[in-house]
């Protein structure tokens, strides 16, 4: 059986929901699926959502009111609590996998620092070549259709290639949802969801479908590579 790893970081729960859909798609394709999360920074001083934490006795600024930062911080705390039982990702999870689907939010068109640090501490996995030849897909979330959901997937390819992974996208022929004028995520590069500028949205059913297909596609590619002896 092919082993498919879904490894993700989620601050407000949108990527977590996409990870669940991705895992379901991989399971439907016949893979053994393991879902793990990249943890938050240990210190609250290093967590950007804490910038949204309201200060007692202080009135909200116009910017804070516009982006509903007080509500967003509450959502952050609730999302962390909802993910408490998801195992923390380790280097051994990467070694176990025949294919990996990575999920994380968009931070200035790139992966967030939590994910970059996880990759940096996976240096021994890189040195061993443990991910070489294994397929990888990426899903993400962004505040709006204009805030980098495609760029984040494209920039994430660079470090994954350093690990020797083979990038897997999503073709138009399998994803008719791409051909719409509606403001939803998803592209030939990977799955994505639009969280809204104030993080108030939840993943659209079409976005979850695309994420499910990504999980299945990476699992099928890994299965084919494994059957040919390209990966152990």
C-alpha contacts under 8 A as a table, 3 or more apart, distances in Angstrom:
res1	aa1	res2	aa2	distance
1	X	30	X	7.62
1	X	31	X	6.25
1	X	32	X	6.58
1	X	223	X	7.88
2	X	30	X	7.74
2	X	31	X	5.09
2	X	32	X	6.05
2	X	98	X	6.22
2	X	219	X	7.10
2	X	222	X	6.83
2	X	223	X	5.59
2	X	226	X	7.59
3	X	31	X	5.80
3	X	32	X	4.85
3	X	33	X	6.03
3	X	34	X	7.71
3	X	96	X	6.99
3	X	97	X	5.03
3	X	98	X	5.08
3	X	99	X	6.67
3	X	219	X	7.75
4	X	26	X	7.04
4	X	31	X	6.13
4	X	32	X	6.00
4	X	33	X	4.88
4	X	34	X	6.44
4	X	97	X	5.50
4	X	98	X	5.92
4	X	99	X	5.01
4	X	100	X	5.83
4	X	101	X	7.66
4	X	218	X	7.92
4	X	219	X	6.01
4	X	222	X	7.98
5	X	33	X	5.83
5	X	34	X	4.97
5	X	35	X	6.00
5	X	36	X	7.65
5	X	93	X	7.32
5	X	94	X	7.39
5	X	97	X	5.56
5	X	98	X	7.74
5	X	99	X	6.26
5	X	100	X	4.72
5	X	101	X	6.25
6	X	19	X	6.68
6	X	22	X	7.48
6	X	23	X	6.52
6	X	33	X	7.35
6	X	34	X	6.17
6	X	35	X	4.68
6	X	36	X	6.31
6	X	100	X	5.90
6	X	101	X	4.88
6	X	102	X	6.06
6	X	103	X	7.57
7	X	19	X	7.91
7	X	35	X	5.94
7	X	36	X	4.97
7	X	37	X	5.48
7	X	38	X	6.95
7	X	89	X	6.79
7	X	100	X	7.23
7	X	101	X	6.37
7	X	102	X	5.15
7	X	103	X	6.32
8	X	15	X	7.28
8	X	16	X	7.28
8	X	19	X	6.98
8	X	36	X	6.62
8	X	37	X	4.89
8	X	38	X	5.79
8	X	102	X	5.60
8	X	103	X	4.30
8	X	104	X	5.61
9	X	15	X	7.06
9	X	16	X	7.46
9	X	37	X	5.61
9	X	38	X	4.96
9	X	39	X	6.82
9	X	40	X	7.92
9	X	103	X	6.30
9	X	104	X	4.95
9	X	105	X	7.41
9	X	114	X	7.46
9	X	115	X	6.95
10	X	13	X	5.57
10	X	14	X	6.79
10	X	15	X	5.17
10	X	16	X	5.64
10	X	37	X	7.96
10	X	79	X	7.92
10	X	103	X	7.96
10	X	104	X	6.07
10	X	105	X	6.75
11	X	14	X	7.90
11	X	15	X	7.95
11	X	49	X	7.89
11	X	76	X	5.84
11	X	79	X	6.64
11	X	80	X	6.96
11	X	105	X	7.94
12	X	15	X	7.73
12	X	72	X	7.91
12	X	75	X	5.99
12	X	76	X	4.72
12	X	77	X	7.97
12	X	78	X	7.90
12	X	79	X	5.29
12	X	80	X	7.61
12	X	199	X	7.31
13	X	16	X	4.95
13	X	17	X	6.28
13	X	76	X	7.59
13	X	79	X	5.00
13	X	80	X	7.77
14	X	17	X	5.31
14	X	18	X	6.46
14	X	141	X	6.82
14	X	193	X	7.35
14	X	195	X	6.76
14	X	202	X	6.51
14	X	203	X	6.50
15	X	18	X	4.90
15	X	19	X	6.00
15	X	103	X	6.37
15	X	104	X	6.12
15	X	105	X	6.70
15	X	139	X	7.84
15	X	140	X	6.43
15	X	141	X	6.29
15	X	193	X	7.87
16	X	19	X	4.98
16	X	20	X	6.41
16	X	83	X	7.76
17	X	20	X	5.19
17	X	21	X	6.54
17	X	203	X	7.36
18	X	21	X	5.09
18	X	22	X	6.11
18	X	103	X	7.97
18	X	139	X	7.65
18	X	193	X	7.84
18	X	203	X	7.42
18	X	207	X	7.95
18	X	208	X	5.99
18	X	211	X	6.13
19	X	22	X	4.97
19	X	23	X	6.09
19	X	35	X	7.67
19	X	103	X	6.81
19	X	211	X	7.63
20	X	23	X	5.18
20	X	24	X	6.23
21	X	24	X	5.08
21	X	25	X	6.31
21	X	208	X	5.75
21	X	209	X	7.27
21	X	211	X	5.87
21	X	212	X	4.90
21	X	215	X	7.92
22	X	25	X	5.18
22	X	26	X	6.39
22	X	101	X	7.99
22	X	208	X	7.75
22	X	211	X	4.91
22	X	212	X	4.20
22	X	213	X	7.08
22	X	214	X	6.39
22	X	215	X	4.48
22	X	216	X	7.45
23	X	26	X	5.12
23	X	27	X	6.18
23	X	33	X	6.39
23	X	34	X	7.77
23	X	35	X	7.05
23	X	212	X	6.98
23	X	215	X	5.99
24	X	27	X	5.09
24	X	28	X	6.17
24	X	212	X	6.26
24	X	215	X	7.44
25	X	28	X	5.09
25	X	29	X	6.40
25	X	211	X	7.63
25	X	212	X	4.13
25	X	213	X	5.78
25	X	214	X	7.29
25	X	215	X	5.00
25	X	216	X	4.73
26	X	29	X	5.05
26	X	30	X	6.66
26	X	31	X	5.67
26	X	32	X	7.85
26	X	33	X	6.80
26	X	212	X	7.14
26	X	213	X	7.91
26	X	214	X	7.99
26	X	215	X	4.52
26	X	216	X	4.14
26	X	217	X	7.55
26	X	218	X	7.62
26	X	219	X	5.64
27	X	30	X	5.12
27	X	31	X	5.05
27	X	32	X	6.45
27	X	33	X	6.25
27	X	216	X	7.40
28	X	31	X	7.37
28	X	216	X	6.99
29	X	216	X	5.30
29	X	219	X	6.71
29	X	220	X	6.79
30	X	219	X	7.95
31	X	219	X	6.21
35	X	86	X	7.30
35	X	87	X	7.51
36	X	86	X	5.96
36	X	87	X	5.08
36	X	88	X	5.52
36	X	89	X	4.99
37	X	86	X	6.42
37	X	87	X	6.25
37	X	88	X	5.03
37	X	89	X	5.29
38	X	88	X	5.96
38	X	89	X	5.54
38	X	114	X	7.01
38	X	115	X	6.76
38	X	118	X	7.12
39	X	88	X	6.42
39	X	89	X	7.83
39	X	114	X	7.26
40	X	47	X	7.39
40	X	114	X	6.67
41	X	44	X	7.11
41	X	46	X	6.05
41	X	47	X	6.11
41	X	114	X	6.85
42	X	46	X	7.52
43	X	46	X	5.48
43	X	47	X	6.97
44	X	47	X	5.06
44	X	50	X	6.61
45	X	48	X	7.82
45	X	50	X	7.39
47	X	50	X	5.76
47	X	51	X	7.83
48	X	51	X	5.54
48	X	52	X	7.80
49	X	52	X	5.46
49	X	53	X	7.15
49	X	73	X	6.34
49	X	76	X	7.07
50	X	53	X	5.00
50	X	73	X	7.13
52	X	64	X	7.87
52	X	69	X	5.01
52	X	70	X	6.15
52	X	72	X	7.09
52	X	73	X	5.68
53	X	69	X	7.22
53	X	70	X	6.12
53	X	73	X	5.67
54	X	58	X	7.63
54	X	60	X	7.71
54	X	69	X	7.71
54	X	70	X	5.73
55	X	58	X	5.62
60	X	63	X	7.93
60	X	64	X	5.66
60	X	65	X	6.15
61	X	64	X	5.06
61	X	65	X	6.20
62	X	65	X	5.09
62	X	66	X	6.10
63	X	66	X	5.05
63	X	67	X	6.34
64	X	67	X	5.36
64	X	68	X	5.67
64	X	69	X	5.29
64	X	70	X	7.57
65	X	68	X	4.90
65	X	69	X	6.84
66	X	198	X	7.97
67	X	197	X	6.49
67	X	198	X	4.72
68	X	71	X	5.51
68	X	72	X	6.21
68	X	198	X	5.97
69	X	72	X	4.78
69	X	73	X	6.14
69	X	198	X	7.16
70	X	73	X	5.36
70	X	74	X	6.61
71	X	74	X	5.14
71	X	75	X	6.30
72	X	75	X	4.96
72	X	76	X	6.23
72	X	198	X	6.66
72	X	199	X	6.58
72	X	200	X	7.76
73	X	76	X	4.91
73	X	77	X	6.38
74	X	77	X	5.23
74	X	78	X	6.26
75	X	78	X	5.04
75	X	79	X	6.03
76	X	79	X	5.13
76	X	80	X	6.32
77	X	80	X	5.28
77	X	81	X	6.38
78	X	81	X	5.13
78	X	82	X	6.25
79	X	82	X	5.06
79	X	83	X	6.41
80	X	83	X	5.29
80	X	84	X	6.27
81	X	84	X	5.22
82	X	85	X	7.62
83	X	86	X	5.46
89	X	93	X	6.47
90	X	93	X	5.31
90	X	94	X	7.01
91	X	94	X	5.19
91	X	95	X	6.48
91	X	122	X	6.03
91	X	125	X	6.68
92	X	95	X	4.91
92	X	96	X	6.13
93	X	96	X	5.07
93	X	97	X	6.42
94	X	97	X	5.35
94	X	100	X	7.68
94	X	125	X	7.68
94	X	130	X	7.60
94	X	131	X	7.16
95	X	125	X	7.35
95	X	130	X	5.78
95	X	131	X	7.04
97	X	100	X	6.47
98	X	134	X	5.91
98	X	135	X	7.52
98	X	222	X	5.85
98	X	223	X	7.88
98	X	226	X	7.66
98	X	231	X	7.31
98	X	232	X	7.93
99	X	134	X	5.32
99	X	135	X	4.96
99	X	136	X	5.92
99	X	218	X	6.46
99	X	219	X	6.46
99	X	222	X	5.48
100	X	134	X	7.58
100	X	135	X	6.47
100	X	136	X	4.90
100	X	137	X	6.63
100	X	218	X	7.42
101	X	136	X	5.44
101	X	137	X	4.61
101	X	138	X	5.57
101	X	139	X	7.55
101	X	215	X	6.82
101	X	218	X	7.23
102	X	136	X	7.32
102	X	137	X	6.20
102	X	138	X	4.75
102	X	139	X	6.32
103	X	138	X	5.72
103	X	139	X	4.76
103	X	140	X	5.46
104	X	111	X	6.47
104	X	112	X	7.21
104	X	115	X	7.51
104	X	139	X	6.76
104	X	140	X	5.01
104	X	141	X	6.86
105	X	111	X	6.68
105	X	112	X	6.89
105	X	140	X	4.97
105	X	141	X	4.61
105	X	142	X	6.19
106	X	109	X	5.64
106	X	110	X	5.79
106	X	111	X	5.92
106	X	112	X	6.87
106	X	140	X	6.41
106	X	141	X	5.83
106	X	142	X	5.26
106	X	147	X	7.81
106	X	148	X	6.36
106	X	149	X	6.13
106	X	152	X	5.83
107	X	110	X	5.26
107	X	111	X	5.94
107	X	112	X	5.47
107	X	148	X	7.98
107	X	152	X	7.72
108	X	147	X	7.62
108	X	148	X	6.85
108	X	152	X	7.93
109	X	147	X	7.23
109	X	148	X	4.63
109	X	149	X	6.91
109	X	150	X	7.87
109	X	151	X	5.14
109	X	152	X	4.49
109	X	155	X	7.48
110	X	148	X	7.88
110	X	151	X	6.96
110	X	152	X	4.38
110	X	153	X	7.53
110	X	155	X	6.01
110	X	156	X	6.75
111	X	115	X	6.39
111	X	116	X	6.80
111	X	152	X	6.17
111	X	155	X	7.86
111	X	156	X	6.54
112	X	115	X	5.67
112	X	116	X	6.53
113	X	116	X	4.97
113	X	117	X	6.01
114	X	117	X	5.29
114	X	118	X	6.31
115	X	118	X	4.99
115	X	119	X	6.33
116	X	119	X	5.17
116	X	120	X	6.20
117	X	120	X	4.91
117	X	121	X	6.16
118	X	121	X	5.24
118	X	122	X	6.32
119	X	122	X	4.95
119	X	123	X	7.05
120	X	123	X	5.74
121	X	124	X	7.69
122	X	125	X	5.30
122	X	126	X	6.62
123	X	126	X	5.05
123	X	127	X	6.19
124	X	127	X	4.89
124	X	128	X	6.10
125	X	128	X	5.17
125	X	129	X	6.22
125	X	130	X	5.45
125	X	131	X	7.13
126	X	129	X	5.06
126	X	130	X	6.42
126	X	131	X	6.99
126	X	162	X	7.77
126	X	163	X	5.30
127	X	130	X	7.82
129	X	132	X	5.24
129	X	163	X	7.05
129	X	164	X	7.29
131	X	134	X	5.56
131	X	163	X	5.96
131	X	164	X	6.09
131	X	165	X	5.97
132	X	163	X	6.15
132	X	164	X	4.07
132	X	165	X	5.26
132	X	166	X	7.93
133	X	164	X	5.96
133	X	165	X	5.32
133	X	166	X	5.99
133	X	230	X	7.07
133	X	231	X	6.36
134	X	164	X	7.50
134	X	165	X	5.09
134	X	166	X	5.87
134	X	222	X	6.67
134	X	225	X	7.98
134	X	231	X	6.78
135	X	165	X	5.61
135	X	166	X	4.51
135	X	167	X	5.76
135	X	168	X	6.36
135	X	218	X	6.29
135	X	221	X	6.76
135	X	222	X	6.02
136	X	160	X	7.80
136	X	165	X	6.15
136	X	166	X	5.86
136	X	167	X	4.96
136	X	168	X	5.76
136	X	218	X	6.57
137	X	167	X	6.01
137	X	168	X	5.15
137	X	169	X	6.40
137	X	190	X	6.73
137	X	214	X	6.92
137	X	215	X	7.83
137	X	218	X	6.41
138	X	153	X	6.18
138	X	189	X	7.82
138	X	190	X	5.56
138	X	191	X	6.83
139	X	153	X	7.11
139	X	190	X	5.54
139	X	191	X	4.52
139	X	192	X	5.25
139	X	211	X	7.08
140	X	149	X	6.40
140	X	152	X	7.46
140	X	153	X	7.21
140	X	191	X	6.52
140	X	192	X	4.63
140	X	193	X	6.57
141	X	149	X	6.20
141	X	185	X	7.91
141	X	192	X	5.18
141	X	193	X	4.66
141	X	194	X	5.66
141	X	195	X	6.42
142	X	145	X	7.20
142	X	147	X	6.09
142	X	148	X	6.53
142	X	149	X	5.42
142	X	192	X	7.60
142	X	193	X	6.53
142	X	194	X	5.10
142	X	195	X	5.80
142	X	196	X	7.36
143	X	147	X	6.13
143	X	194	X	5.64
143	X	195	X	5.02
143	X	196	X	4.48
143	X	197	X	4.55
143	X	198	X	7.39
143	X	199	X	6.74
144	X	147	X	5.43
144	X	194	X	5.36
144	X	195	X	6.77
144	X	196	X	5.48
144	X	197	X	6.32
145	X	148	X	7.37
145	X	149	X	7.08
145	X	183	X	6.34
145	X	184	X	7.13
145	X	185	X	7.03
145	X	194	X	6.59
146	X	149	X	7.67
148	X	151	X	4.96
148	X	152	X	5.87
149	X	152	X	5.43
149	X	153	X	6.80
149	X	185	X	7.52
149	X	192	X	6.52
150	X	153	X	5.47
150	X	154	X	6.43
150	X	187	X	7.05
150	X	189	X	6.89
150	X	190	X	7.89
151	X	154	X	5.04
151	X	155	X	6.05
152	X	155	X	5.29
152	X	156	X	6.11
153	X	156	X	5.16
153	X	157	X	6.66
153	X	189	X	6.51
153	X	190	X	6.85
154	X	157	X	5.51
154	X	158	X	7.77
154	X	189	X	7.06
155	X	158	X	5.92
156	X	159	X	6.10
156	X	160	X	6.67
157	X	160	X	5.14
157	X	161	X	6.10
157	X	167	X	7.07
158	X	161	X	5.33
158	X	162	X	6.61
159	X	162	X	4.97
159	X	163	X	6.66
160	X	163	X	5.15
160	X	164	X	6.58
160	X	165	X	5.64
160	X	166	X	7.99
160	X	167	X	7.91
161	X	164	X	4.81
161	X	165	X	5.28
161	X	166	X	7.04
161	X	167	X	7.88
162	X	165	X	7.52
168	X	189	X	7.89
168	X	217	X	7.85
168	X	218	X	6.55
169	X	188	X	5.66
169	X	189	X	4.78
169	X	190	X	5.35
169	X	214	X	7.60
170	X	174	X	7.38
170	X	175	X	7.28
170	X	187	X	7.04
170	X	188	X	4.62
170	X	189	X	6.12
170	X	190	X	5.79
170	X	191	X	7.88
170	X	214	X	6.70
170	X	217	X	7.97
171	X	174	X	5.74
171	X	175	X	6.51
171	X	188	X	5.56
172	X	175	X	5.00
172	X	176	X	6.21
172	X	178	X	6.88
172	X	188	X	6.70
173	X	176	X	6.63
175	X	178	X	6.07
175	X	210	X	6.87
176	X	179	X	5.77
177	X	180	X	6.28
177	X	186	X	7.91
177	X	206	X	6.75
178	X	186	X	6.45
178	X	187	X	6.29
183	X	194	X	7.85
184	X	193	X	6.57
184	X	194	X	6.22
184	X	204	X	7.28
184	X	206	X	7.87
184	X	207	X	6.90
185	X	191	X	6.76
185	X	192	X	4.61
185	X	193	X	4.60
185	X	194	X	5.80
185	X	207	X	6.05
186	X	189	X	7.83
186	X	190	X	6.12
186	X	191	X	4.49
186	X	192	X	4.84
186	X	193	X	7.03
186	X	207	X	6.47
186	X	210	X	6.77
187	X	190	X	5.50
187	X	191	X	6.38
187	X	192	X	7.66
190	X	211	X	7.96
190	X	214	X	7.12
191	X	207	X	6.91
191	X	210	X	5.81
191	X	211	X	5.18
191	X	214	X	6.89
192	X	207	X	6.48
192	X	211	X	7.40
193	X	203	X	5.68
193	X	204	X	7.28
193	X	207	X	5.89
194	X	201	X	7.23
194	X	202	X	7.94
194	X	203	X	7.00
195	X	198	X	7.57
195	X	199	X	4.81
195	X	200	X	6.40
195	X	201	X	4.88
195	X	202	X	6.31
195	X	203	X	7.16
196	X	199	X	4.79
196	X	200	X	5.86
196	X	201	X	5.51
197	X	200	X	7.64
203	X	207	X	6.17
203	X	208	X	6.54
204	X	207	X	5.16
204	X	208	X	6.43
205	X	208	X	5.12
205	X	209	X	6.22
206	X	209	X	4.99
206	X	210	X	6.29
207	X	210	X	5.13
207	X	211	X	6.24
208	X	211	X	4.97
208	X	212	X	6.13
209	X	212	X	5.03
209	X	213	X	6.29
210	X	213	X	5.08
210	X	214	X	6.27
211	X	214	X	5.04
211	X	215	X	6.43
212	X	215	X	5.23
212	X	216	X	6.37
213	X	216	X	5.02
213	X	217	X	5.95
214	X	217	X	5.04
214	X	218	X	6.16
215	X	218	X	5.47
215	X	219	X	6.17
216	X	219	X	5.07
216	X	220	X	6.10
217	X	220	X	5.09
217	X	221	X	6.19
218	X	221	X	5.11
218	X	222	X	6.09
219	X	222	X	5.11
219	X	223	X	6.10
220	X	223	X	4.97
220	X	224	X	6.19
221	X	224	X	5.14
221	X	225	X	6.19
222	X	225	X	5.13
222	X	226	X	6.01
223	X	226	X	5.09
223	X	227	X	6.07
224	X	227	X	5.10
224	X	228	X	6.36
225	X	228	X	5.25
225	X	229	X	6.37
225	X	230	X	5.16
225	X	231	X	6.07
226	X	229	X	5.06
226	X	230	X	5.75
226	X	231	X	5.03
226	X	232	X	6.29
227	X	230	X	7.60
228	X	231	X	7.86
229	X	232	X	6.29
